[in-house]
Amino acid sequence: MATVVTSLPQATGNIAGFRILSFISNVKTWNERRMTRKALSTLTDRELDDIGLNRGDIASL
């Protein structure tokens, strides 16, 4: 199980803490996009067309 910290460090010049939280946020965003692309890849062309996408659109998400 992963733990995600959602609060920013207090404004005491803690740059390292901010960078760690920024990194965690970037990893979370990357993983959400990866999961979205994976789920869309399992759909048929017709299902993609129903939601207004085609196979070429998946890579850009």
Predicted model as a PDB file, atoms N, CA, C, CB and O in Angstrom, pLDDT in the B-factor column:
MODEL        1                                                                  
ATOM      1  N   MET A   1       0.840  -1.159   0.000  1.00 53.00           N  
ATOM      2  CA  MET A   1       0.000   0.000   0.000  1.00 53.00           C  
ATOM      3  C   MET A   1       0.893   1.232   0.000  1.00 53.00           C  
ATOM      4  CB  MET A   1      -0.960  -0.008   1.206  1.00 53.00           C  
ATOM      5  O   MET A   1       1.868   1.301   0.748  1.00 53.00           O  
ATOM      6  N   ALA A   2       0.555   2.206  -0.843  1.00 60.00           N  
ATOM      7  CA  ALA A   2       1.341   3.437  -0.930  1.00 60.00           C  
ATOM      8  C   ALA A   2       0.717   4.514  -0.068  1.00 60.00           C  
ATOM      9  CB  ALA A   2       1.452   3.917  -2.387  1.00 60.00           C  
ATOM     10  O   ALA A   2      -0.501   4.569   0.108  1.00 60.00           O  
ATOM     11  N   THR A   3       1.561   5.357   0.458  1.00 63.00           N  
ATOM     12  CA  THR A   3       1.109   6.501   1.240  1.00 63.00           C  
ATOM     13  C   THR A   3       1.455   7.755   0.468  1.00 63.00           C  
ATOM     14  CB  THR A   3       1.752   6.519   2.662  1.00 63.00           C  
ATOM     15  O   THR A   3       2.592   7.921   0.027  1.00 63.00           O  
ATOM     16  N   VAL A   4       0.486   8.641   0.299  1.00 65.00           N  
ATOM     17  CA  VAL A   4       0.707   9.880  -0.420  1.00 65.00           C  
ATOM     18  C   VAL A   4       0.528  11.038   0.543  1.00 65.00           C  
ATOM     19  CB  VAL A   4      -0.251  10.006  -1.627  1.00 65.00           C  
ATOM     20  O   VAL A   4      -0.505  11.160   1.202  1.00 65.00           O  
ATOM     21  N   VAL A   5       1.540  11.882   0.620  1.00 62.00           N  
ATOM     22  CA  VAL A   5       1.482  13.064   1.466  1.00 62.00           C  
ATOM     23  C   VAL A   5       0.878  14.181   0.631  1.00 62.00           C  
ATOM     24  CB  VAL A   5       2.900  13.457   2.019  1.00 62.00           C  
ATOM     25  O   VAL A   5       1.366  14.476  -0.460  1.00 62.00           O  
ATOM     26  N   THR A   6      -0.184  14.806   1.138  1.00 63.00           N  
ATOM     27  CA  THR A   6      -0.877  15.817   0.344  1.00 63.00           C  
ATOM     28  C   THR A   6      -0.649  17.238   0.827  1.00 63.00           C  
ATOM     29  CB  THR A   6      -2.335  15.533   0.341  1.00 63.00           C  
ATOM     30  O   THR A   6      -1.172  18.174   0.222  1.00 63.00           O  
ATOM     31  N   SER A   7       0.104  17.430   1.882  1.00 64.00           N  
ATOM     32  CA  SER A   7       0.341  18.787   2.364  1.00 64.00           C  
ATOM     33  C   SER A   7       1.749  19.220   1.998  1.00 64.00           C  
ATOM     34  CB  SER A   7       0.125  18.878   3.889  1.00 64.00           C  
ATOM     35  O   SER A   7       2.674  18.408   1.997  1.00 64.00           O  
ATOM     36  N   LEU A   8       1.912  20.494   1.689  1.00 58.00           N  
ATOM     37  CA  LEU A   8       3.221  21.023   1.365  1.00 58.00           C  
ATOM     38  C   LEU A   8       3.968  21.353   2.648  1.00 58.00           C  
ATOM     39  CB  LEU A   8       3.104  22.265   0.467  1.00 58.00           C  
ATOM     40  O   LEU A   8       3.347  21.649   3.669  1.00 58.00           O  
ATOM     41  N   PRO A   9       5.291  21.304   2.606  1.00 57.00           N  
ATOM     42  CA  PRO A   9       6.038  21.656   3.809  1.00 57.00           C  
ATOM     43  C   PRO A   9       5.828  23.125   4.158  1.00 57.00           C  
ATOM     44  CB  PRO A   9       7.534  21.361   3.619  1.00 57.00           C  
ATOM     45  O   PRO A   9       5.529  23.939   3.284  1.00 57.00           O  
ATOM     46  N   GLN A  10       5.981  23.455   5.407  1.00 59.00           N  
ATOM     47  CA  GLN A  10       5.799  24.829   5.834  1.00 59.00           C  
ATOM     48  C   GLN A  10       6.882  25.697   5.224  1.00 59.00           C  
ATOM     49  CB  GLN A  10       5.814  24.936   7.366  1.00 59.00           C  
ATOM     50  O   GLN A  10       7.965  25.216   4.891  1.00 59.00           O  
ATOM     51  N   ALA A  11       6.584  26.975   5.079  1.00 55.00           N  
ATOM     52  CA  ALA A  11       7.492  27.917   4.425  1.00 55.00           C  
ATOM     53  C   ALA A  11       8.674  28.243   5.332  1.00 55.00           C  
ATOM     54  CB  ALA A  11       6.748  29.205   4.037  1.00 55.00           C  
ATOM     55  O   ALA A  11       8.797  29.368   5.817  1.00 55.00           O  
ATOM     56  N   THR A  12       9.526  27.274   5.555  1.00 56.00           N  
ATOM     57  CA  THR A  12      10.710  27.486   6.385  1.00 56.00           C  
ATOM     58  C   THR A  12      11.969  27.266   5.570  1.00 56.00           C  
ATOM     59  CB  THR A  12      10.696  26.554   7.606  1.00 56.00           C  
ATOM     60  O   THR A  12      13.045  27.041   6.123  1.00 56.00           O  
ATOM     61  N   GLY A  13      11.831  27.331   4.238  1.00 61.00           N  
ATOM     62  CA  GLY A  13      12.982  27.117   3.384  1.00 61.00           C  
ATOM     63  C   GLY A  13      13.304  25.651   3.177  1.00 61.00           C  
ATOM     64  O   GLY A  13      14.430  25.312   2.811  1.00 61.00           O  
ATOM     65  N   ASN A  14      12.345  24.784   3.402  1.00 81.00           N  
ATOM     66  CA  ASN A  14      12.564  23.349   3.265  1.00 81.00           C  
ATOM     67  C   ASN A  14      12.410  22.943   1.799  1.00 81.00           C  
ATOM     68  CB  ASN A  14      11.579  22.553   4.161  1.00 81.00           C  
ATOM     69  O   ASN A  14      11.414  22.331   1.415  1.00 81.00           O  
ATOM     70  N   ILE A  15      13.409  23.294   0.988  1.00 85.00           N  
ATOM     71  CA  ILE A  15      13.377  23.010  -0.450  1.00 85.00           C  
ATOM     72  C   ILE A  15      13.376  21.502  -0.698  1.00 85.00           C  
ATOM     73  CB  ILE A  15      14.581  23.668  -1.161  1.00 85.00           C  
ATOM     74  O   ILE A  15      12.681  21.020  -1.593  1.00 85.00           O  
ATOM     75  N   ALA A  16      14.145  20.762   0.085  1.00 85.00           N  
ATOM     76  CA  ALA A  16      14.213  19.311  -0.116  1.00 85.00           C  
ATOM     77  C   ALA A  16      12.850  18.673   0.084  1.00 85.00           C  
ATOM     78  CB  ALA A  16      15.233  18.680   0.840  1.00 85.00           C  
ATOM     79  O   ALA A  16      12.464  17.790  -0.681  1.00 85.00           O  
ATOM     80  N   GLY A  17      12.118  19.105   1.097  1.00 86.00           N  
ATOM     81  CA  GLY A  17      10.776  18.577   1.333  1.00 86.00           C  
ATOM     82  C   GLY A  17       9.840  18.882   0.186  1.00 86.00           C  
ATOM     83  O   GLY A  17       9.042  18.036  -0.217  1.00 86.00           O  
ATOM     84  N   PHE A  18       9.938  20.101  -0.343  1.00 89.00           N  
ATOM     85  CA  PHE A  18       9.096  20.478  -1.474  1.00 89.00           C  
ATOM     86  C   PHE A  18       9.434  19.637  -2.697  1.00 89.00           C  
ATOM     87  CB  PHE A  18       9.256  21.969  -1.793  1.00 89.00           C  
ATOM     88  O   PHE A  18       8.539  19.210  -3.426  1.00 89.00           O  
ATOM     89  N   ARG A  19      10.717  19.400  -2.924  1.00 92.00           N  
ATOM     90  CA  ARG A  19      11.127  18.594  -4.080  1.00 92.00           C  
ATOM     91  C   ARG A  19      10.639  17.156  -3.958  1.00 92.00           C  
ATOM     92  CB  ARG A  19      12.649  18.614  -4.230  1.00 92.00           C  
ATOM     93  O   ARG A  19      10.238  16.546  -4.949  1.00 92.00           O  
ATOM     94  N   ILE A  20      10.673  16.628  -2.768  1.00 93.00           N  
ATOM     95  CA  ILE A  20      10.178  15.261  -2.555  1.00 93.00           C  
ATOM     96  C   ILE A  20       8.684  15.198  -2.851  1.00 93.00           C  
ATOM     97  CB  ILE A  20      10.462  14.790  -1.102  1.00 93.00           C  
ATOM     98  O   ILE A  20       8.223  14.282  -3.532  1.00 93.00           O  
ATOM     99  N   LEU A  21       7.929  16.167  -2.341  1.00 93.00           N  
ATOM    100  CA  LEU A  21       6.484  16.183  -2.591  1.00 93.00           C  
ATOM    101  C   LEU A  21       6.180  16.401  -4.067  1.00 93.00           C  
ATOM    102  CB  LEU A  21       5.809  17.272  -1.755  1.00 93.00           C  
ATOM    103  O   LEU A  21       5.239  15.815  -4.603  1.00 93.00           O  
ATOM    104  N   SER A  22       6.969  17.236  -4.720  1.00 95.00           N  
ATOM    105  CA  SER A  22       6.793  17.464  -6.148  1.00 95.00           C  
ATOM    106  C   SER A  22       7.063  16.179  -6.928  1.00 95.00           C  
ATOM    107  CB  SER A  22       7.720  18.593  -6.634  1.00 95.00           C  
ATOM    108  O   SER A  22       6.336  15.855  -7.867  1.00 95.00           O  
ATOM    109  N   PHE A  23       8.102  15.454  -6.539  1.00 95.00           N  
ATOM    110  CA  PHE A  23       8.428  14.186  -7.188  1.00 95.00           C  
ATOM    111  C   PHE A  23       7.295  13.184  -7.008  1.00 95.00           C  
ATOM    112  CB  PHE A  23       9.738  13.613  -6.626  1.00 95.00           C  
ATOM    113  O   PHE A  23       6.904  12.505  -7.957  1.00 95.00           O  
ATOM    114  N   ILE A  24       6.771  13.092  -5.795  1.00 96.00           N  
ATOM    115  CA  ILE A  24       5.665  12.172  -5.518  1.00 96.00           C  
ATOM    116  C   ILE A  24       4.450  12.530  -6.359  1.00 96.00           C  
ATOM    117  CB  ILE A  24       5.301  12.195  -4.024  1.00 96.00           C  
ATOM    118  O   ILE A  24       3.777  11.649  -6.895  1.00 96.00           O  
ATOM    119  N   SER A  25       4.172  13.816  -6.474  1.00 96.00           N  
ATOM    120  CA  SER A  25       3.044  14.269  -7.283  1.00 96.00           C  
ATOM    121  C   SER A  25       3.250  13.899  -8.754  1.00 96.00           C  
ATOM    122  CB  SER A  25       2.856  15.789  -7.137  1.00 96.00           C  
ATOM    123  O   SER A  25       2.314  13.462  -9.423  1.00 96.00           O  
ATOM    124  N   ASN A  26       4.469  14.075  -9.251  1.00 97.00           N  
ATOM    125  CA  ASN A  26       4.768  13.725 -10.641  1.00 97.00           C  
ATOM    126  C   ASN A  26       4.617  12.227 -10.887  1.00 97.00           C  
ATOM    127  CB  ASN A  26       6.182  14.171 -11.006  1.00 97.00           C  
ATOM    128  O   ASN A  26       4.100  11.816 -11.926  1.00 97.00           O  
ATOM    129  N   VAL A  27       5.062  11.420  -9.947  1.00 97.00           N  
ATOM    130  CA  VAL A  27       4.932   9.962 -10.079  1.00 97.00           C  
ATOM    131  C   VAL A  27       3.460   9.570 -10.072  1.00 97.00           C  
ATOM    132  CB  VAL A  27       5.689   9.233  -8.937  1.00 97.00           C  
ATOM    133  O   VAL A  27       3.041   8.708 -10.845  1.00 97.00           O  
ATOM    134  N   LYS A  28       2.676  10.203  -9.199  1.00 97.00           N  
ATOM    135  CA  LYS A  28       1.245   9.914  -9.138  1.00 97.00           C  
ATOM    136  C   LYS A  28       0.565  10.261 -10.464  1.00 97.00           C  
ATOM    137  CB  LYS A  28       0.590  10.691  -7.983  1.00 97.00           C  
ATOM    138  O   LYS A  28      -0.240   9.478 -10.970  1.00 97.00           O  
ATOM    139  N   THR A  29       0.880  11.415 -11.021  1.00 97.00           N  
ATOM    140  CA  THR A  29       0.305  11.831 -12.310  1.00 97.00           C  
ATOM    141  C   THR A  29       0.709  10.869 -13.415  1.00 97.00           C  
ATOM    142  CB  THR A  29       0.750  13.260 -12.668  1.00 97.00           C  
ATOM    143  O   THR A  29      -0.126  10.465 -14.225  1.00 97.00           O  
ATOM    144  N   TRP A  30       2.001  10.495 -13.454  1.00 97.00           N  
ATOM    145  CA  TRP A  30       2.479   9.563 -14.463  1.00 97.00           C  
ATOM    146  C   TRP A  30       1.739   8.231 -14.364  1.00 97.00           C  
ATOM    147  CB  TRP A  30       3.987   9.346 -14.318  1.00 97.00           C  
ATOM    148  O   TRP A  30       1.343   7.663 -15.382  1.00 97.00           O  
ATOM    149  N   ASN A  31       1.553   7.735 -13.146  1.00 97.00           N  
ATOM    150  CA  ASN A  31       0.893   6.445 -12.964  1.00 97.00           C  
ATOM    151  C   ASN A  31      -0.573   6.504 -13.369  1.00 97.00           C  
ATOM    152  CB  ASN A  31       1.014   5.991 -11.517  1.00 97.00           C  
ATOM    153  O   ASN A  31      -1.081   5.561 -13.974  1.00 97.00           O  
ATOM    154  N   GLU A  32      -1.259   7.593 -13.047  1.00 97.00           N  
ATOM    155  CA  GLU A  32      -2.664   7.729 -13.452  1.00 97.00           C  
ATOM    156  C   GLU A  32      -2.787   7.731 -14.967  1.00 97.00           C  
ATOM    157  CB  GLU A  32      -3.276   9.016 -12.872  1.00 97.00           C  
ATOM    158  O   GLU A  32      -3.691   7.099 -15.514  1.00 97.00           O  
ATOM    159  N   ARG A  33      -1.896   8.429 -15.649  1.00 96.00           N  
ATOM    160  CA  ARG A  33      -1.920   8.455 -17.117  1.00 96.00           C  
ATOM    161  C   ARG A  33      -1.597   7.081 -17.693  1.00 96.00           C  
ATOM    162  CB  ARG A  33      -0.924   9.498 -17.655  1.00 96.00           C  
ATOM    163  O   ARG A  33      -2.202   6.653 -18.676  1.00 96.00           O  
ATOM    164  N   ARG A  34      -0.638   6.392 -17.074  1.00 97.00           N  
ATOM    165  CA  ARG A  34      -0.275   5.052 -17.531  1.00 97.00           C  
ATOM    166  C   ARG A  34      -1.462   4.101 -17.414  1.00 97.00           C  
ATOM    167  CB  ARG A  34       0.917   4.513 -16.725  1.00 97.00           C  
ATOM    168  O   ARG A  34      -1.731   3.316 -18.323  1.00 97.00           O  
ATOM    169  N   MET A  35      -2.164   4.179 -16.292  1.00 97.00           N  
ATOM    170  CA  MET A  35      -3.328   3.309 -16.090  1.00 97.00           C  
ATOM    171  C   MET A  35      -4.440   3.651 -17.075  1.00 97.00           C  
ATOM    172  CB  MET A  35      -3.846   3.429 -14.646  1.00 97.00           C  
ATOM    173  O   MET A  35      -5.138   2.758 -17.556  1.00 97.00           O  
ATOM    174  N   THR A  36      -4.611   4.928 -17.377  1.00 97.00           N  
ATOM    175  CA  THR A  36      -5.627   5.340 -18.348  1.00 97.00           C  
ATOM    176  C   THR A  36      -5.291   4.787 -19.732  1.00 97.00           C  
ATOM    177  CB  THR A  36      -5.739   6.881 -18.399  1.00 97.00           C  
ATOM    178  O   THR A  36      -6.155   4.230 -20.409  1.00 97.00           O  
ATOM    179  N   ARG A  37      -4.027   4.944 -20.149  1.00 97.00           N  
ATOM    180  CA  ARG A  37      -3.619   4.409 -21.457  1.00 97.00           C  
ATOM    181  C   ARG A  37      -3.801   2.899 -21.523  1.00 97.00           C  
ATOM    182  CB  ARG A  37      -2.159   4.768 -21.748  1.00 97.00           C  
ATOM    183  O   ARG A  37      -4.228   2.365 -22.547  1.00 97.00           O  
ATOM    184  N   LYS A  38      -3.477   2.215 -20.436  1.00 97.00           N  
ATOM    185  CA  LYS A  38      -3.621   0.756 -20.399  1.00 97.00           C  
ATOM    186  C   LYS A  38      -5.085   0.354 -20.533  1.00 97.00           C  
ATOM    187  CB  LYS A  38      -3.034   0.188 -19.095  1.00 97.00           C  
ATOM    188  O   LYS A  38      -5.412  -0.570 -21.279  1.00 97.00           O  
ATOM    189  N   ALA A  39      -5.967   1.047 -19.811  1.00 97.00           N  
ATOM    190  CA  ALA A  39      -7.396   0.728 -19.877  1.00 97.00           C  
ATOM    191  C   ALA A  39      -7.954   1.015 -21.270  1.00 97.00           C  
ATOM    192  CB  ALA A  39      -8.176   1.529 -18.818  1.00 97.00           C  
ATOM    193  O   ALA A  39      -8.725   0.219 -21.805  1.00 97.00           O  
ATOM    194  N   LEU A  40      -7.570   2.147 -21.858  1.00 97.00           N  
ATOM    195  CA  LEU A  40      -8.062   2.481 -23.191  1.00 97.00           C  
ATOM    196  C   LEU A  40      -7.544   1.505 -24.237  1.00 97.00           C  
ATOM    197  CB  LEU A  40      -7.659   3.901 -23.561  1.00 97.00           C  
ATOM    198  O   LEU A  40      -8.231   1.232 -25.222  1.00 97.00           O  
ATOM    199  N   SER A  41      -6.353   0.980 -24.039  1.00 97.00           N  
ATOM    200  CA  SER A  41      -5.775   0.036 -24.995  1.00 97.00           C  
ATOM    201  C   SER A  41      -6.561  -1.262 -25.065  1.00 97.00           C  
ATOM    202  CB  SER A  41      -4.336  -0.259 -24.630  1.00 97.00           C  
ATOM    203  O   SER A  41      -6.487  -1.979 -26.064  1.00 97.00           O  
ATOM    204  N   THR A  42      -7.310  -1.572 -24.021  1.00 97.00           N  
ATOM    205  CA  THR A  42      -8.080  -2.819 -24.018  1.00 97.00           C  
ATOM    206  C   THR A  42      -9.421  -2.677 -24.749  1.00 97.00           C  
ATOM    207  CB  THR A  42      -8.322  -3.274 -22.584  1.00 97.00           C  
ATOM    208  O   THR A  42     -10.084  -3.674 -25.033  1.00 97.00           O  
ATOM    209  N   LEU A  43      -9.813  -1.439 -25.049  1.00 97.00           N  
ATOM    210  CA  LEU A  43     -11.097  -1.222 -25.732  1.00 97.00           C  
ATOM    211  C   LEU A  43     -10.977  -1.542 -27.211  1.00 97.00           C  
ATOM    212  CB  LEU A  43     -11.577   0.229 -25.545  1.00 97.00           C  
ATOM    213  O   LEU A  43      -9.898  -1.448 -27.796  1.00 97.00           O  
ATOM    214  N   THR A  44     -12.103  -1.922 -27.811  1.00 97.00           N  
ATOM    215  CA  THR A  44     -12.143  -2.170 -29.248  1.00 97.00           C  
ATOM    216  C   THR A  44     -12.185  -0.835 -29.979  1.00 97.00           C  
ATOM    217  CB  THR A  44     -13.367  -3.051 -29.633  1.00 97.00           C  
ATOM    218  O   THR A  44     -12.447   0.206 -29.376  1.00 97.00           O  
ATOM    219  N   ASP A  45     -11.924  -0.875 -31.282  1.00 96.00           N  
ATOM    220  CA  ASP A  45     -11.985   0.345 -32.083  1.00 96.00           C  
ATOM    221  C   ASP A  45     -13.379   0.978 -32.019  1.00 96.00           C  
ATOM    222  CB  ASP A  45     -11.607   0.043 -33.541  1.00 96.00           C  
ATOM    223  O   ASP A  45     -13.510   2.202 -31.977  1.00 96.00           O  
ATOM    224  N   ARG A  46     -14.396   0.153 -32.012  1.00 97.00           N  
ATOM    225  CA  ARG A  46     -15.767   0.676 -31.944  1.00 97.00           C  
ATOM    226  C   ARG A  46     -16.029   1.363 -30.602  1.00 97.00           C  
ATOM    227  CB  ARG A  46     -16.786  -0.461 -32.162  1.00 97.00           C  
ATOM    228  O   ARG A  46     -16.657   2.421 -30.555  1.00 97.00           O  
ATOM    229  N   GLU A  47     -15.549   0.762 -29.515  1.00 97.00           N  
ATOM    230  CA  GLU A  47     -15.736   1.374 -28.195  1.00 97.00           C  
ATOM    231  C   GLU A  47     -14.983   2.703 -28.104  1.00 97.00           C  
ATOM    232  CB  GLU A  47     -15.260   0.414 -27.081  1.00 97.00           C  
ATOM    233  O   GLU A  47     -15.480   3.672 -27.529  1.00 97.00           O  
ATOM    234  N   LEU A  48     -13.780   2.734 -28.677  1.00 97.00           N  
ATOM    235  CA  LEU A  48     -13.031   3.995 -28.699  1.00 97.00           C  
ATOM    236  C   LEU A  48     -13.774   5.051 -29.508  1.00 97.00           C  
ATOM    237  CB  LEU A  48     -11.623   3.778 -29.281  1.00 97.00           C  
ATOM    238  O   LEU A  48     -13.833   6.217 -29.118  1.00 97.00           O  
ATOM    239  N   ASP A  49     -14.339   4.632 -30.638  1.00 97.00           N  
ATOM    240  CA  ASP A  49     -15.104   5.561 -31.477  1.00 97.00           C  
ATOM    241  C   ASP A  49     -16.312   6.106 -30.719  1.00 97.00           C  
ATOM    242  CB  ASP A  49     -15.562   4.865 -32.775  1.00 97.00           C  
ATOM    243  O   ASP A  49     -16.676   7.270 -30.889  1.00 97.00           O  
ATOM    244  N   ASP A  50     -16.930   5.280 -29.890  1.00 97.00           N  
ATOM    245  CA  ASP A  50     -18.086   5.721 -29.099  1.00 97.00           C  
ATOM    246  C   ASP A  50     -17.731   6.861 -28.142  1.00 97.00           C  
ATOM    247  CB  ASP A  50     -18.653   4.547 -28.307  1.00 97.00           C  
ATOM    248  O   ASP A  50     -18.569   7.713 -27.846  1.00 97.00           O  
ATOM    249  N   ILE A  51     -16.499   6.870 -27.669  1.00 96.00           N  
ATOM    250  CA  ILE A  51     -16.105   7.942 -26.751  1.00 96.00           C  
ATOM    251  C   ILE A  51     -15.283   9.025 -27.454  1.00 96.00           C  
ATOM    252  CB  ILE A  51     -15.307   7.364 -25.585  1.00 96.00           C  
ATOM    253  O   ILE A  51     -14.699   9.894 -26.807  1.00 96.00           O  
ATOM    254  N   GLY A  52     -15.248   8.959 -28.783  1.00 96.00           N  
ATOM    255  CA  GLY A  52     -14.609  10.009 -29.572  1.00 96.00           C  
ATOM    256  C   GLY A  52     -13.101   9.911 -29.666  1.00 96.00           C  
ATOM    257  O   GLY A  52     -12.424  10.922 -29.858  1.00 96.00           O  
ATOM    258  N   LEU A  53     -12.564   8.707 -29.533  1.00 96.00           N  
ATOM    259  CA  LEU A  53     -11.124   8.507 -29.636  1.00 96.00           C  
ATOM    260  C   LEU A  53     -10.800   7.482 -30.694  1.00 96.00           C  
ATOM    261  CB  LEU A  53     -10.543   8.079 -28.301  1.00 96.00           C  
ATOM    262  O   LEU A  53     -11.669   6.728 -31.132  1.00 96.00           O  
ATOM    263  N   ASN A  54      -9.539   7.457 -31.105  1.00 95.00           N  
ATOM    264  CA  ASN A  54      -9.051   6.374 -31.946  1.00 95.00           C  
ATOM    265  C   ASN A  54      -7.727   5.900 -31.354  1.00 95.00           C  
ATOM    266  CB  ASN A  54      -8.884   6.832 -33.446  1.00 95.00           C  
ATOM    267  O   ASN A  54      -7.210   6.512 -30.420  1.00 95.00           O  
ATOM    268  N   ARG A  55      -7.183   4.821 -31.890  1.00 94.00           N  
ATOM    269  CA  ARG A  55      -5.964   4.226 -31.316  1.00 94.00           C  
ATOM    270  C   ARG A  55      -4.815   5.228 -31.230  1.00 94.00           C  
ATOM    271  CB  ARG A  55      -5.527   3.023 -32.149  1.00 94.00           C  
ATOM    272  O   ARG A  55      -4.038   5.212 -30.275  1.00 94.00           O  
ATOM    273  N   GLY A  56      -4.714   6.094 -32.226  1.00 94.00           N  
ATOM    274  CA  GLY A  56      -3.628   7.075 -32.243  1.00 94.00           C  
ATOM    275  C   GLY A  56      -3.723   8.091 -31.119  1.00 94.00           C  
ATOM    276  O   GLY A  56      -2.714   8.670 -30.716  1.00 94.00           O  
ATOM    277  N   ASP A  57      -4.929   8.312 -30.610  1.00 95.00           N  
ATOM    278  CA  ASP A  57      -5.119   9.288 -29.529  1.00 95.00           C  
ATOM    279  C   ASP A  57      -4.601   8.773 -28.180  1.00 95.00           C  
ATOM    280  CB  ASP A  57      -6.599   9.644 -29.407  1.00 95.00           C  
ATOM    281  O   ASP A  57      -4.264   9.569 -27.303  1.00 95.00           O  
ATOM    282  N   ILE A  58      -4.537   7.471 -28.014  1.00 95.00           N  
ATOM    283  CA  ILE A  58      -4.177   6.895 -26.722  1.00 95.00           C  
ATOM    284  C   ILE A  58      -2.767   7.308 -26.309  1.00 95.00           C  
ATOM    285  CB  ILE A  58      -4.284   5.371 -26.772  1.00 95.00           C  
ATOM    286  O   ILE A  58      -2.538   7.635 -25.144  1.00 95.00           O  
ATOM    287  N   ALA A  59      -1.838   7.297 -27.230  1.00 92.00           N  
ATOM    288  CA  ALA A  59      -0.450   7.620 -26.902  1.00 92.00           C  
ATOM    289  C   ALA A  59      -0.286   9.055 -26.409  1.00 92.00           C  
ATOM    290  CB  ALA A  59       0.431   7.396 -28.112  1.00 92.00           C  
ATOM    291  O   ALA A  59       0.639   9.348 -25.652  1.00 92.00           O  
ATOM    292  N   SER A  60      -1.177   9.946 -26.833  1.00 91.00           N  
ATOM    293  CA  SER A  60      -1.046  11.349 -26.445  1.00 91.00           C  
ATOM    294  C   SER A  60      -1.689  11.663 -25.105  1.00 91.00           C  
ATOM    295  CB  SER A  60      -1.649  12.223 -27.499  1.00 91.00           C  
ATOM    296  O   SER A  60      -1.634  12.805 -24.647  1.00 91.00           O  
ATOM    297  N   LEU A  61      -2.296  10.670 -24.468  1.00 85.00           N  
ATOM    298  CA  LEU A  61      -2.943  10.904 -23.164  1.00 85.00           C  
ATOM    299  C   LEU A  61      -1.977  10.737 -22.039  1.00 85.00           C  
ATOM    300  CB  LEU A  61      -4.114   9.970 -22.963  1.00 85.00           C  
ATOM    301  O   LEU A  61      -2.350  10.896 -20.876  1.00 85.00           O  
TER     302      LEU A  61                                                      
ENDMDL                                                                          
END                                                                             
